Amino acid sequence: MKYWNTYHTFYDTFLPETYDPIVINIGKYFEDKNYSMELDELETIINCSPGWVFKQRSSFSRKQKTLFFDIIIDYDYYMSLADEARKNCVALSFLRDIEILKKYKPKDFKLEELKSDFEFFFKEIGWLNHYS
């Protein structure tokens, strides 16, 4: 499965030297994964900017075999955290917001496996300190 991620943030939120490695590595991690016969691509956008009120978006295109969802992070809370805690915040936000995908029903969709793989990935790169 192809995985594509980008972010809509204020310039001081995600520094490229911190964030870009995750974009590269997460794509590699998911390239050999399969979560449905109707799913070839997963897209996420991290939204974390001051003064913006984001509504979480999500969609599933059977024709393009693409599933998309937003990850919403509260800017003020995020900026109050130390660097390591910010990484944990991003990981926890992925695991929280992935739940919106329950409303989509691709054939044989393995949502729990997808969520588990995100959790494993974030633990492997040291971005997830605890999760329950």
N, C-alpha and C positions, 0 to 999 in steps of 0.2 A: 504494500500500500504506500502510495506517496503521501508524505506529510508536509504541509506548508504552513508556516507560521509567520506572522508579522505583528507589529505593535503600533498602536495609536497612542502616543504618549507625549508628555512635555519633555523638552530636551534634557532635563536633569533627572528624569525618572529611570530610564534604562540606559546605562552607559554601554556603548558598543563592545568594549573589551570584556564586560561582564556578561552581556546578553547574547552577543553573536555566537559564542561557542555552543550555547544550547541549541540555537537554530540549526547549526550544522550537524551536531551530534544527534539531535532528536530525529532529524530526517533519516539519518543512517540507521538508527535504532528501529524505526518503524517500516523501513523499506521491504523487509521480508515478512511482515506480518499480514494476516488476513482476518478480517472481522465479519465479513459477509461476502457472499457471491455478488451482491449488488453494490459493493463499495470498493472503489479503486483509490480514492483520495479523501484525506481529512484535512480540513483547513481551520485554523484558529487565528483570531486576532485578539491580542491583549490590549485592553483599553484602560488607561490610567493617566488622566490629565486633570489639572486643577480647573475647577469651575465648570466642568462638564458633567451632565447627568446622563449616564449611558443606560440604555435599555438593552438588555441582553437579546441578541439576535441569534437565530439558528435556522438552518434549512437543510433539506435533503433533496438532491436531484437524482432521480432514478436514471434519467437520460444520460447525465454526465457522470453518474456513479460517484457523486461527491457529497460529503457531509461537512457542514460548516457550523461553528459556534464561536461566540465571543467569550472571552475571559474578562471579567470586570474586577478591577482592583481599586479600592478607595485610595485616592491620591494622598490625602492628608495622613491617613494611617500608614501607608507605605513609606512616605517620606520621614515619618517619625521613627522608623526602624533602623537598626544598624545593618550593614551590608549583608551579613550572614542571615539575619532574620528576614531580610527582603527576599532572599532566595527561597527561604521556607514559605514565605507569603505567596510567592508566585506558584510554587508547587501545590500548596493547599488550595489556591484559587482554581487551578486546573481541575483538581479532584472534586471540588465543590461544584464548579460550573458544568462539568461533563454530564451531570445528572439531567440537564435539559434534553439530552439526546434520548431519554426514555420515551419521548413522544413519537419518535420515528421508528418505523418498523421495516427496515430492509430485511429481506429474507435471511433467515438464520443469523441475525445480528447478535454478535457476542459483546454486548456492552460491558458486562462485568470483566471480561478478559481484557478489553481495551482499557478500562479503568485500572485494573491490576497492572497492566504493562506501563501505564503512565506512572503509577506509584513506584514500581520497580525502577524505572528509568530515573526518576527524581532522587530515589535513594542512592542509586549507583553513582550519580554525579555529586552527591552530597548536598542536594538542595532540600531534602525532606528529612527533618529531624524527628518528627513524630506525626503519626496519623492514626486516627481511630474512627 
